[in-house]
Amino acid sequence: MKTLREHLHVLHATLQRLWLTPAASLLNMTIIGIALSLPVGAYVLLKSVQQLASTVADAPQISAFLDAGKRDSELSALKGKLESDARIAKVEFVSRDAALQQLQQSTGVSDMIGDLPHNPLPDTFIIYPKVTDTKAMEALYQELQSWKQFDHVQLDSAWIKKLDALLDLGRLATAILATTLSLALIAITFNTIRLQILTRRDEIEVTKLIGASDSFIRRPFLYFGLLQGLTGGVVAWLLVSASLWLLNGSLANLTQLYASDFQLHPLTLPDSLALFAFSGYLGWLGAWFSVSQHLWQIEPR
């Protein structure tokens, strides 16, 4: 109980110290918040794009577009040939008229499509492979491209692979940015605590003279670093949330033109708590390094 009372007393004193220097405290918190908002904003963007990709990335499929003028008997024979392949699970035939109707319903540009002089879409076979291995899928795709009956063959999951590669690159860049800025934030807290230690040098000497332990002297500086980092995390959360609100407002106008409901998702509760915990830890770590570096140099005269 006594230890808890001591911690509460130190916490109250640290809050008072922050309040007594509002300009400097606010500046440090803002700098920390801006620095943290950069990797957090990149994380939110990557997460939203990844969720979008997961909603449109169904089972891998191959679209085989046919030459115009194929007879029903030729289409039936070609479908049977495809279904007899052990590597193919299912084959769907989409006529050019059905494809045009689906396009009108999905894009919301029925007036524009209705003005076309003729249907430009081809008959198509949608092929669902049994194989999921990348090499086997690519081999089937290459073989279907060699069939003379098909005018063009497209592996519909190819863009998903490209997007995944870009997302991996984005995650790596975000991790590097987060690491670099984390070190910078530790350095900011380190320097802030160093200045406080030098300013309170006489007070620390007197405290050591009356027998105070290093942990007792270290405690207010650690609380200061923790609170500074935590409030910086709150500033970062506010900046990211406000930015997402503004961007989603403009994004809504853009996505309506493409009949889409894509939006940037805000930080979830676990993500927000992780941000606060991480920012507080960075502040505490910077303070701990600074205290460990400078406190031992101060000895009572």
Secondary structure, DSSP 8 states (H G I E B T S, - for coil): -HHHHHHHHHHHHHHHHHHHSHHHHHHHHHHHHHHHHHHHHHHHHHHHHHHHHHHH--S--EEEEE-TT--HHHHHHHHHHHHT-TTEEEEEEE-HHHHHHHHHHHHS-HHHHHT-SS-----EEEEEES---HHHHHHHHHHHHT-TTEEEEEETTHHHHHHHHHHHHHHHHHHHHHHHHHHHHHHHHHHHHHHHHHHTHHHHHHHHHTT--HHHHHHHHHHHHHHHHHHHHHHHHHHHHHHHHHHHHHHHHHHHHTT---------HHHHHHHHHHHHHHHHHHHHHHHHHHGGG----
